[in-house]
Amino acid sequence: MKPFQYKKIKYSMDEKGQPPKKVQKRKNRKATLKRIWGYLAANKGMLSLVLSMVLLSSAFGLLGPFLIGMAIDDYIVTRKTSGLGGLLLGLAGIYLVYSCSLWMQNYWMVGIAQQTVSRMRTDLFGHLHKLPIQFFDHRQHGELMSRVTNDIENVSSTLNSSVIQIFSSLLTLIGTIGVMLWLSPLLTVLTLLIVPTMFLGLKWITKRTGPLYKEQQRNLGQLNGFIEETISGQRIVKTFSQEERVIAEFLEKSDMLKQSGFWSQAFSGLIPKLMNVLNNMSFAVIAGVGGILALKGMITIGVIVIFTEYSRQFTRPLNDLANQFNTLLSAVAGAERVFEILDETEEEQDEEMSIELPNMKGRVEFHNVSFSYEKGGDTVKDIAFIANAGETVALIGPTGAGKTTLINLLSRFYDSDNGTILIDGIDSKKIKRDSLRRHMGFVLQDSFLFKGTIRENIRYGRLDAADNEVEIAAKMANADSFISKLEDGYETVLNQDGSGISQGQKQLISIARAILADPALLILDEATSSIDTITELKIQEALQRLMKGRTSFVIAHRLNTIQQADQILVLENGRIIEKGTHDSLLSEKGFYHSLFNGQFNDKIS
């Protein structure tokens, strides 16, 4: 095992989750704490009750040692017994109220903390659904999951304890100093001599733990992302015998987390050790100086006892504040990562005058449309074509030609830089996104199924569909025959990856989902790739039913589907280089002709 090596670190990440070339400035912790308080402030009434319990526990915590000192001076030293029993009963009552107030403040604060982080988690999850597709294109899903779970939970555990502890420690500290000054200003000054040493030590420690806690959270997010990615792609890992490489990469990322975790905990662990040393020094000073003052008759033995207890009460809140400050740094690091996502720009709002589309005929027009994912070069340029309602348009071309980009523009996952896209004669940018997408159906190469029953997965196309409508859609998609043979039929529970059924069967379920949605615009993206011949025939038959009467955009389908298309667009380097029907393009003997007569007789890709 390689030894731990501490390095002074400055950490940050770029928008794609990669280490940046230049380190960004540290975020404003005060601003982060203010935002956390904004969530807490929603429970002002409950916080007031908690604060009242903190005041009560702090007051009774101070009163207990004072009564013990009185008992020593008034009863033990003077050997009087009359009244001692009443004082002891009062002392027992004080500590009982003290304990009850501690329990109540903790009980209420747990509820406040859970409500607070629940709102944060809800805001974060809701905001994720408002972000544009390009945000998710550049982020590891596991890393995002880490922010919704680990970072939020980090804030939760801190709020459960730290808020109360900080209030209690501050009140106890103020009260203790006040009583100590009243009893003996000299001993109070001697006790306060440890404060400068403590702050210097804390400053040195927290200067190092802050960046390390942030790095620990970043490494945890990256490790979670890698684990999620590896588990999702386990079949590919095993297919290419990459187990050793994956394990080695895991160990590297795990070691980075171990390193940052070790040093953050190692430095934060110095705080209680420092406080214990200072506490013992303070106790020794008070005992020594207090004893001399008692011999000279300047103070009583009871006062010395009170002071020794108060000196511990003085250093205990300082110790608690130091520990909570350290924990707070960890929570702030987690909260910063949460707020980073919350501060991401949402998908552009629909124009103020944008409209709903109650019905769609399906006529699509692209007029000189250009778009680029990044500045410096167009991904697609000067795209122009018209698809009449009910027509099938096939998009073919080499990888990177711009086929998927055109679909992204049509569905407004991205908006064009130049040119206009008309839907039924209306500029798509003037149509509300959710309204536009409600009229669109997608059948993609990788069929995504949610964890749930087959019936629920089909009903996702239209949530208000009745059971018989779901089954009719399945029959139209040629999916009913295999579903009916399953032990639980439509109530068969699928995992997220659809394990237990074949890729072709998952595709049939996706087609049934699209049939149920009854879209006017249909997007088919490699829907029959990697499917056996018999299943392909079932899928093709289902697709023909699905496409009937709908405007369909087909990306790189098998040749028999492309041949039947009303219009074929051949793309290369983001431009349409050929356009026409199968027969007309063959007669031109151009790019399409070479594809048809080359290695793509069975499949154009």
C-alpha positions as CSV (number, residue, x, y, z in Angstrom):
1,M,0.0,0.0,0.0
2,K,1.4,3.3,-1.0
3,P,1.9,5.7,1.9
4,F,-0.4,8.7,2.4
5,Q,1.0,11.9,1.0
6,Y,-0.5,15.2,2.0
7,K,-0.5,17.9,-0.6
8,K,-1.9,21.4,-0.4
9,I,-4.7,21.2,-2.8
10,K,-6.9,23.6,-4.7
11,Y,-9.8,21.8,-6.3
12,S,-12.5,22.6,-8.8
13,M,-14.2,21.2,-11.9
14,D,-15.2,22.5,-15.3
15,E,-18.7,22.3,-16.7
16,K,-18.0,18.8,-18.1
17,G,-16.9,17.4,-14.8
18,Q,-13.2,17.4,-15.7
19,P,-10.3,19.1,-13.9
20,P,-10.0,22.6,-15.3
21,K,-6.8,24.1,-16.8
22,K,-7.1,27.0,-14.4
23,V,-8.3,26.6,-10.8
24,Q,-11.5,28.5,-10.1
25,K,-11.8,30.8,-7.2
26,R,-13.2,29.3,-4.0
27,K,-16.9,29.8,-3.7
28,N,-18.4,32.3,-1.2
29,R,-19.1,30.2,1.9
30,K,-21.2,33.0,3.4
31,A,-23.4,33.0,0.4
32,T,-23.8,29.2,0.7
33,L,-24.7,29.5,4.4
34,K,-27.2,32.2,3.6
35,R,-28.9,30.0,1.1
36,I,-29.0,27.1,3.6
37,W,-30.6,29.5,6.1
38,G,-33.1,30.4,3.4
39,Y,-34.3,26.8,3.5
40,L,-34.2,26.6,7.3
41,A,-36.2,29.9,7.6
42,A,-39.3,28.2,6.2
43,N,-39.6,26.6,9.7
44,K,-39.2,29.8,11.7
45,G,-41.9,28.8,14.2
46,M,-40.4,25.5,15.0
47,L,-36.9,27.1,15.1
48,S,-38.2,29.5,17.7
49,L,-39.3,26.6,19.9
50,V,-36.0,25.0,19.5
51,L,-34.2,28.2,20.4
52,S,-36.4,28.5,23.5
53,M,-35.4,25.0,24.6
54,V,-31.7,25.9,23.9
55,L,-32.0,29.0,26.1
56,L,-33.7,26.8,28.8
57,S,-31.0,24.1,28.7
58,S,-28.2,26.6,28.6
59,A,-29.6,28.5,31.6
60,F,-30.1,25.3,33.7
61,G,-26.8,24.0,32.6
62,L,-25.1,27.1,34.1
63,L,-27.3,27.0,37.3
64,G,-26.3,23.4,38.2
65,P,-22.6,24.0,38.9
66,F,-23.4,27.3,40.7
67,L,-25.7,25.5,43.2
68,I,-23.1,22.8,43.7
69,G,-20.6,25.6,44.7
70,M,-23.2,27.1,47.1
71,A,-23.7,23.7,48.7
72,I,-20.0,23.3,49.3
73,D,-19.7,26.8,50.9
74,D,-23.0,26.9,52.8
75,Y,-23.3,23.3,54.0
76,I,-20.2,21.1,53.5
77,V,-17.6,23.6,54.7
78,T,-19.8,24.9,57.5
79,R,-21.0,21.3,58.3
80,K,-24.7,22.5,58.3
81,T,-27.3,20.0,57.2
82,S,-30.5,22.0,57.5
83,G,-31.7,22.9,54.0
84,L,-29.2,20.7,52.2
85,G,-31.9,18.2,51.3
86,G,-34.0,20.9,49.7
87,L,-31.0,22.2,47.7
88,L,-30.2,18.7,46.5
89,L,-33.9,18.2,45.4
90,G,-33.8,21.5,43.6
91,L,-30.5,20.4,41.9
92,A,-32.1,17.2,40.8
93,G,-35.1,19.1,39.4
94,I,-32.7,21.4,37.5
95,Y,-30.9,18.6,35.8
96,L,-34.2,16.8,35.0
97,V,-35.5,20.0,33.2
98,Y,-32.1,20.3,31.6
99,S,-32.3,16.8,30.2
100,C,-35.9,17.2,29.0
101,S,-35.1,20.4,27.2
102,L,-32.1,18.7,25.5
103,W,-34.4,15.9,24.3
104,M,-37.1,18.2,23.0
105,Q,-34.7,20.5,21.1
106,N,-33.1,17.5,19.4
107,Y,-36.5,16.0,18.6
108,W,-37.8,19.1,17.0
109,M,-34.5,19.9,15.2
110,V,-34.5,16.5,13.5
111,G,-37.9,17.2,12.1
112,I,-36.8,20.7,10.9
113,A,-33.6,19.2,9.3
114,Q,-35.6,16.5,7.5
115,Q,-38.1,19.0,6.1
116,T,-35.3,21.3,5.1
117,V,-33.3,18.7,3.1
118,S,-36.5,17.3,1.7
119,R,-37.2,20.8,0.2
120,M,-33.6,21.0,-1.1
121,R,-33.8,17.5,-2.6
122,T,-37.2,18.3,-4.2
123,D,-35.9,21.6,-5.6
124,L,-32.8,19.8,-7.0
125,F,-34.7,16.9,-8.5
126,G,-37.3,19.3,-10.0
127,H,-34.5,21.6,-11.4
128,L,-32.8,18.6,-13.0
129,H,-36.0,18.2,-15.1
130,K,-35.8,21.8,-16.2
131,L,-32.2,21.6,-17.5
132,P,-31.5,21.3,-21.2
133,I,-30.4,18.0,-22.7
134,Q,-26.9,19.3,-23.3
135,F,-26.4,19.5,-19.6
136,F,-26.8,15.7,-19.2
137,D,-24.7,15.1,-22.3
138,H,-21.6,16.4,-20.4
139,R,-22.3,14.9,-16.9
140,Q,-21.9,11.4,-15.5
141,H,-25.2,10.1,-14.2
142,G,-23.7,8.6,-11.1
143,E,-22.0,11.9,-10.3
144,L,-25.4,13.7,-10.5
145,M,-26.9,10.9,-8.3
146,S,-24.2,11.6,-5.8
147,R,-25.3,15.2,-5.5
148,V,-29.0,14.2,-5.0
149,T,-28.1,11.6,-2.4
150,N,-24.7,11.9,-0.7
151,D,-24.3,15.7,-0.8
152,I,-27.9,16.2,0.4
153,E,-27.5,13.6,3.1
154,N,-24.3,15.4,4.2
155,V,-26.2,18.6,4.7
156,S,-29.0,16.7,6.5
157,S,-26.7,15.1,9.1
158,T,-25.1,18.4,9.8
159,L,-28.4,20.2,10.3
160,N,-29.5,17.5,12.6
161,S,-26.8,18.3,15.1
162,S,-24.8,21.4,14.2
163,V,-27.5,24.1,14.3
164,I,-28.5,23.3,17.8
165,Q,-24.9,22.8,18.9
166,I,-23.9,26.2,17.6
167,F,-26.7,28.0,19.3
168,S,-26.2,26.1,22.5
169,S,-22.5,26.6,22.5
170,L,-22.7,30.3,21.9
171,L,-25.3,30.9,24.6
172,T,-23.4,28.7,27.1
173,L,-20.2,30.5,26.3
174,I,-21.7,33.9,26.8
175,G,-23.5,32.9,30.0
176,T,-20.4,31.2,31.4
177,I,-18.1,34.2,30.8
178,G,-20.7,36.5,32.5
179,V,-21.0,34.4,35.7
180,M,-17.2,33.8,35.8
181,L,-16.6,37.6,35.6
182,W,-19.0,38.1,38.4
183,L,-17.4,35.5,40.6
184,S,-13.7,36.3,40.0
185,P,-12.4,38.7,37.2
186,L,-8.8,37.4,37.8
187,L,-9.6,33.7,37.3
188,T,-11.7,34.7,34.3
189,V,-8.8,36.5,32.6
190,L,-6.6,33.5,33.2
191,T,-9.2,31.2,31.7
192,L,-9.5,33.4,28.6
193,L,-5.7,33.2,28.0
194,I,-6.3,29.9,26.1
195,V,-8.6,31.6,23.5
196,P,-5.9,33.1,21.2
197,T,-4.0,29.8,21.2
198,M,-7.1,28.0,20.3
199,F,-8.0,30.3,17.4
200,L,-4.5,30.1,16.0
201,G,-4.7,26.3,16.1
202,L,-8.1,26.2,14.5
203,K,-7.1,28.6,11.8
204,W,-4.2,26.4,10.8
205,I,-6.4,23.2,10.9
206,T,-9.4,24.5,9.0
207,K,-7.3,26.2,6.3
208,R,-6.4,22.6,5.4
209,T,-9.6,20.7,6.0
210,G,-11.8,23.0,3.9
211,P,-10.2,22.1,0.5
212,L,-9.9,18.5,1.6
213,Y,-13.6,18.1,2.4
214,K,-14.4,19.6,-0.9
215,E,-12.0,17.2,-2.7
216,Q,-13.5,14.3,-0.7
217,Q,-17.0,15.1,-2.0
218,R,-15.7,15.5,-5.6
219,N,-13.9,12.2,-5.4
220,L,-17.0,10.5,-4.0
221,G,-19.1,11.9,-6.8
222,Q,-16.6,10.7,-9.4
223,L,-16.4,7.2,-7.8
224,N,-20.2,6.9,-7.7
225,G,-20.3,8.0,-11.4
226,F,-17.7,5.4,-12.4
227,I,-19.5,2.6,-10.4
228,E,-22.9,3.5,-12.0
229,E,-21.3,3.5,-15.4
230,T,-19.5,0.2,-14.9
231,I,-22.5,-1.6,-13.5
232,S,-24.7,-0.4,-16.4
233,G,-22.1,-1.5,-18.9
234,Q,-21.2,-4.8,-17.2
235,R,-22.1,-6.8,-20.3
236,I,-19.6,-4.8,-22.4
237,V,-16.9,-5.0,-19.7
238,K,-17.2,-8.8,-19.7
239,T,-17.5,-9.1,-23.5
240,F,-14.2,-7.3,-24.0
241,S,-12.6,-8.9,-21.0
242,Q,-11.9,-5.5,-19.4
243,E,-12.4,-6.6,-15.8
244,E,-8.8,-6.1,-14.8
245,R,-8.6,-2.6,-16.3
246,V,-12.0,-1.6,-14.7
247,I,-10.8,-2.9,-11.3
248,A,-7.5,-1.0,-11.7
249,E,-9.4,2.2,-12.5
250,F,-11.7,1.7,-9.6
251,L,-8.8,1.2,-7.2
252,E,-7.2,4.4,-8.5
253,K,-10.4,6.4,-7.9
254,S,-11.0,4.7,-4.6
255,D,-7.4,5.5,-3.6
256,M,-8.0,9.2,-4.4
257,L,-11.1,9.2,-2.2
258,K,-9.2,7.3,0.5
259,Q,-6.4,9.9,0.4
260,S,-8.6,12.9,0.6
261,G,-10.8,11.2,3.3
262,F,-7.8,10.2,5.3
263,W,-6.3,13.7,5.4
264,S,-9.6,15.5,6.0
265,Q,-10.3,13.3,8.9
266,A,-6.7,13.3,10.2
267,F,-6.6,17.1,10.3
268,S,-10.1,17.5,11.7
269,G,-9.2,14.9,14.4
270,L,-6.6,17.4,15.7
271,I,-9.3,19.7,16.9
272,P,-10.5,17.7,20.0
273,K,-6.9,16.9,20.9
274,L,-6.0,20.5,20.8
275,M,-9.0,21.4,22.9
276,N,-8.3,18.7,25.5
277,V,-4.8,20.0,26.0
278,L,-6.0,23.6,26.4
279,N,-8.8,22.4,28.7
280,N,-6.3,20.6,31.0
281,M,-4.0,23.6,31.0
282,S,-6.9,25.9,32.0
283,F,-7.9,23.5,34.8
284,A,-4.3,23.4,36.1
285,V,-4.1,27.2,36.1
286,I,-7.5,27.6,37.9
287,A,-6.7,25.0,40.5
288,G,-3.2,26.5,41.2
289,V,-4.1,30.2,41.3
290,G,-7.5,29.5,42.9
291,G,-5.9,27.6,45.7
292,I,-3.5,30.5,46.4
293,L,-6.5,32.9,46.4
294,A,-8.5,30.6,48.7
295,L,-5.6,30.4,51.2
296,K,-5.5,34.2,51.3
297,G,-9.2,34.4,51.9
298,M,-9.9,36.2,48.6
299,I,-12.3,33.5,47.3
300,T,-14.1,30.5,48.8
301,I,-13.6,26.8,48.0
302,G,-17.0,26.7,46.5
303,V,-16.0,29.4,44.0
304,I,-13.0,27.3,43.0
305,V,-15.2,24.3,42.4
306,I,-17.6,26.5,40.4
307,F,-14.8,27.8,38.4
308,T,-13.3,24.4,37.6
309,E,-16.6,23.3,36.4
310,Y,-17.2,26.5,34.4
311,S,-13.8,26.3,32.9
312,R,-14.8,23.0,31.5
313,Q,-18.1,24.5,30.4
314,F,-16.1,27.3,28.8
315,T,-13.8,25.1,26.8
316,R,-16.6,22.5,26.0
317,P,-18.6,25.0,23.9
318,L,-15.4,26.2,22.3
319,N,-14.6,22.5,21.5
320,D,-18.1,21.9,20.2
321,L,-18.0,25.1,18.1
322,A,-14.6,24.0,16.7
323,N,-15.9,20.5,15.9
324,Q,-19.2,21.8,14.4
325,F,-17.3,24.4,12.3
326,N,-15.3,21.5,10.9
327,T,-18.5,19.5,10.2
328,L,-20.0,22.6,8.8
329,L,-17.2,22.9,6.3
330,S,-18.1,19.4,5.1
331,A,-21.8,20.3,4.8
332,V,-20.9,23.5,3.0
333,A,-18.9,21.6,0.5
334,G,-21.9,19.3,-0.1
335,A,-24.3,22.2,-0.3
336,E,-22.0,24.0,-2.8
337,R,-22.3,21.0,-5.1
338,V,-26.1,21.0,-4.8
339,F,-26.3,24.8,-5.4
340,E,-24.0,24.4,-8.4
341,I,-26.7,22.3,-10.1
342,L,-29.5,24.6,-8.9
343,D,-27.6,27.5,-10.4
344,E,-27.3,25.8,-13.8
345,T,-29.3,27.7,-16.5
346,E,-32.6,26.1,-17.1
347,E,-33.8,25.2,-20.6
348,E,-34.8,28.4,-22.3
349,Q,-38.3,29.5,-21.4
350,D,-40.9,29.4,-24.1
351,E,-41.6,32.7,-25.7
352,E,-44.1,34.9,-23.9
353,M,-46.5,34.6,-26.9
354,S,-45.9,30.8,-27.5
355,I,-49.0,28.8,-28.1
356,E,-50.4,25.3,-27.4
357,L,-51.1,22.9,-30.2
358,P,-54.4,21.2,-29.5
359,N,-54.0,19.2,-32.7
360,M,-51.2,18.6,-35.2
361,K,-51.5,17.6,-38.8
362,G,-47.7,16.9,-39.1
363,R,-46.4,19.1,-41.9
364,V,-42.7,19.9,-41.2
365,E,-40.6,22.5,-43.0
366,F,-36.9,23.2,-42.5
367,H,-35.9,26.5,-44.1
368,N,-32.1,27.1,-44.2
369,V,-31.5,25.7,-40.7
370,S,-28.0,25.8,-39.3
371,F,-26.8,24.8,-35.8
372,S,-23.6,24.1,-33.9
373,Y,-23.2,22.5,-30.5
374,E,-20.0,24.5,-30.0
375,K,-18.7,27.7,-31.5
376,G,-16.4,27.4,-34.4
377,G,-18.1,25.1,-36.8
378,D,-21.7,24.2,-37.9
379,T,-22.9,20.7,-37.1
380,V,-25.6,21.1,-39.6
381,K,-25.8,23.9,-42.2
382,D,-28.4,25.3,-44.6
383,I,-30.8,22.3,-44.1
384,A,-33.9,22.8,-46.2
385,F,-36.7,20.3,-47.0
386,I,-40.5,19.9,-46.6
387,A,-42.3,16.8,-45.2
388,N,-46.0,16.8,-45.8
389,A,-48.4,15.4,-43.3
390,G,-48.3,11.6,-43.2
391,E,-45.1,11.3,-45.2
392,T,-42.1,9.2,-44.2
393,V,-38.7,10.9,-44.4
394,A,-35.6,8.7,-44.1
395,L,-32.3,10.3,-42.9
396,I,-29.2,8.5,-43.9
397,G,-25.5,9.2,-43.9
398,P,-22.2,8.4,-42.2
399,T,-21.8,8.8,-38.4
400,G,-21.6,12.5,-37.5
401,A,-23.5,13.6,-40.6
402,G,-26.1,15.4,-38.5
403,K,-29.0,12.9,-38.5
404,T,-29.6,12.9,-34.8
405,T,-29.0,16.7,-34.6
406,L,-32.0,17.3,-37.0
407,I,-34.2,15.3,-34.7
408,N,-32.9,17.2,-31.7
409,L,-33.8,20.5,-33.5
410,L,-37.2,19.2,-34.5
411,S,-38.1,18.2,-30.9
412,R,-36.5,21.4,-29.6
413,F,-34.0,19.7,-27.3
414,Y,-31.8,22.3,-29.0
415,D,-32.9,25.4,-30.9
416,S,-31.4,26.3,-34.3
417,D,-28.9,29.1,-34.6
418,N,-30.2,30.3,-37.9
419,G,-33.1,29.4,-40.1
420,T,-36.7,28.4,-39.3
421,I,-38.5,25.1,-38.5
422,L,-42.2,25.2,-39.2
423,I,-44.7,22.8,-37.8
424,D,-48.1,23.1,-39.6
425,G,-46.9,26.5,-40.8
426,I,-46.0,27.7,-37.3
427,D,-42.5,28.5,-36.2
428,S,-41.6,25.8,-33.7
429,K,-40.0,28.3,-31.4
430,K,-43.4,29.9,-31.0
431,I,-44.9,26.5,-29.9
432,K,-44.6,25.5,-26.2
433,R,-42.1,22.7,-25.8
434,D,-44.3,20.4,-23.8
435,S,-47.1,20.9,-26.3
436,L,-44.9,20.1,-29.2
437,R,-43.4,17.0,-27.6
438,R,-46.9,15.7,-26.6
439,H,-47.5,15.3,-30.3
440,M,-44.3,13.4,-30.9
441,G,-43.4,9.7,-30.3
442,F,-40.0,8.2,-30.1
443,V,-38.8,4.6,-30.8
444,L,-35.1,4.6,-30.2
445,Q,-32.3,2.0,-30.7
446,D,-31.8,1.6,-27.0
447,S,-35.3,1.0,-25.6
448,F,-35.5,2.5,-22.1
449,L,-37.8,0.7,-19.7
450,F,-38.6,1.9,-16.2
451,K,-38.7,-0.3,-13.2
452,G,-42.3,-1.5,-13.0
453,T,-44.8,-3.7,-14.7
454,I,-45.1,-4.1,-18.5
455,R,-48.5,-2.5,-18.3
456,E,-47.0,0.6,-16.5
457,N,-44.2,0.8,-19.1
458,I,-46.7,0.8,-22.0
459,R,-49.0,3.2,-20.2
460,Y,-46.1,5.7,-19.9
461,G,-47.1,6.8,-23.4
462,R,-50.5,8.0,-22.1
463,L,-51.0,7.9,-18.4
464,D,-54.8,8.1,-18.5
465,A,-55.1,5.1,-20.8
466,A,-57.4,2.3,-19.6
467,D,-56.2,-1.3,-19.3
468,N,-57.9,-2.4,-22.5
469,E,-56.3,0.5,-24.4
470,V,-52.9,-0.7,-23.2
471,E,-53.6,-4.2,-24.4
472,I,-54.9,-3.0,-27.8
473,A,-51.7,-1.0,-28.3
474,A,-49.7,-4.1,-27.3
475,K,-51.6,-6.2,-29.9
476,M,-51.0,-3.6,-32.6
477,A,-47.3,-3.7,-31.7
478,N,-47.2,-7.5,-31.9
479,A,-46.2,-7.5,-28.2
480,D,-49.3,-9.2,-26.8
481,S,-48.3,-12.7,-28.0
482,F,-45.1,-12.8,-25.8
483,I,-46.6,-10.8,-22.9
484,S,-49.5,-13.2,-22.6
485,K,-47.0,-16.2,-22.3
486,L,-45.3,-14.6,-19.3
487,E,-46.4,-16.0,-15.9
488,D,-47.8,-12.6,-14.7
489,G,-48.7,-11.3,-18.2
490,Y,-49.0,-7.5,-18.2
491,E,-48.3,-7.4,-14.5
492,T,-44.8,-8.8,-15.0
493,V,-42.4,-6.6,-13.1
494,L,-39.3,-5.4,-15.1
495,N,-36.1,-4.0,-13.8
496,Q,-34.8,-0.7,-15.3
497,D,-32.7,-2.6,-17.8
498,G,-35.6,-4.8,-18.8
499,S,-33.8,-8.0,-17.7
500,G,-35.8,-11.1,-18.3
501,I,-37.0,-10.2,-21.8
502,S,-35.0,-9.9,-25.0
503,Q,-33.9,-6.7,-26.8
504,G,-36.6,-7.3,-29.5
505,Q,-39.3,-7.7,-26.9
506,K,-38.2,-4.5,-25.2
507,Q,-38.4,-2.8,-28.6
508,L,-42.0,-4.1,-29.1
509,I,-43.0,-2.7,-25.7
510,S,-41.5,0.7,-26.8
511,I,-43.5,0.6,-30.0
512,A,-46.7,-0.3,-28.0
513,R,-45.9,2.8,-25.8
514,A,-45.6,5.0,-28.9
515,I,-48.9,3.5,-30.4
516,L,-50.7,4.3,-27.1
517,A,-49.4,7.9,-27.2
518,D,-50.9,8.3,-30.7
519,P,-48.4,11.0,-31.9
520,A,-48.7,13.0,-35.0
521,L,-44.9,13.1,-35.5
522,L,-42.9,9.9,-35.1
523,I,-39.2,9.5,-34.7
524,L,-37.6,6.1,-35.4
525,D,-33.9,5.9,-34.6
526,E,-32.2,2.6,-35.4
527,A,-35.3,0.8,-34.1
528,T,-34.4,-2.6,-35.6
529,S,-30.7,-2.7,-35.1
530,S,-29.3,-5.8,-33.4
531,I,-32.6,-7.7,-33.8
532,D,-33.0,-11.2,-35.1
533,T,-34.7,-11.7,-38.4
534,I,-38.0,-13.1,-37.0
535,T,-38.3,-10.4,-34.4
536,E,-37.4,-7.8,-37.0
537,L,-40.4,-8.9,-39.2
538,K,-42.7,-8.5,-36.2
539,I,-41.1,-5.1,-35.4
540,Q,-41.4,-4.0,-39.1
541,E,-45.0,-5.0,-39.2
542,A,-45.7,-3.1,-35.9
543,L,-43.8,-0.1,-37.3
544,Q,-45.9,0.0,-40.4
545,R,-49.0,0.1,-38.3
546,L,-47.5,2.8,-36.2
547,M,-46.3,4.9,-39.1
548,K,-49.6,4.8,-41.0
549,G,-51.1,8.2,-41.2
550,R,-48.3,9.8,-39.3
551,T,-45.4,12.0,-40.3
552,S,-42.4,9.8,-39.6
553,F,-38.6,10.5,-39.5
554,V,-36.6,7.4,-39.9
555,I,-32.9,7.4,-39.0
556,A,-30.7,4.8,-40.8
557,H,-33.3,2.0,-40.9
558,R,-33.0,-1.2,-42.7
559,L,-33.1,-0.9,-46.5
560,N,-36.7,-2.2,-46.9
561,T,-38.0,0.7,-44.7
562,I,-35.9,3.3,-46.5
563,Q,-37.0,2.1,-49.9
564,Q,-40.6,2.7,-49.0
565,A,-39.9,6.3,-47.7
566,D,-41.6,9.1,-49.4
567,Q,-38.4,11.1,-49.2
568,I,-34.8,10.2,-48.5
569,L,-32.4,12.8,-47.2
570,V,-28.7,11.9,-47.6
571,L,-26.5,13.9,-45.2
572,E,-22.7,14.3,-45.1
573,N,-20.8,16.7,-43.0
574,G,-24.0,18.4,-41.8
575,R,-25.4,19.2,-45.2
576,I,-28.0,17.5,-47.4
577,I,-26.1,16.3,-50.4
578,E,-28.9,14.3,-52.0
579,K,-32.7,14.3,-51.7
580,G,-35.4,12.3,-53.3
581,T,-37.1,8.9,-53.4
582,H,-35.3,5.6,-53.5
583,D,-35.7,5.2,-57.3
584,S,-34.8,8.8,-58.1
585,L,-31.7,8.7,-56.0
586,L,-30.6,5.4,-57.6
587,S,-31.0,7.0,-61.0
588,E,-28.7,9.9,-60.1
589,K,-25.9,7.4,-59.4
590,G,-24.5,9.5,-56.6
591,F,-23.7,8.9,-53.0
592,Y,-26.9,7.0,-52.2
593,H,-26.3,4.8,-55.3
594,S,-22.8,3.9,-54.0
595,L,-24.2,3.0,-50.6
596,F,-27.0,0.9,-52.1
597,N,-24.5,-1.0,-54.2
598,G,-21.8,-1.3,-51.6
599,Q,-21.7,-3.0,-48.3
600,F,-25.0,-1.6,-47.1
601,N,-27.4,-3.8,-49.0
602,D,-28.8,-5.1,-45.8
603,K,-28.5,-2.0,-43.6
604,I,-27.7,1.6,-44.2
605,S,-25.8,3.2,-41.3
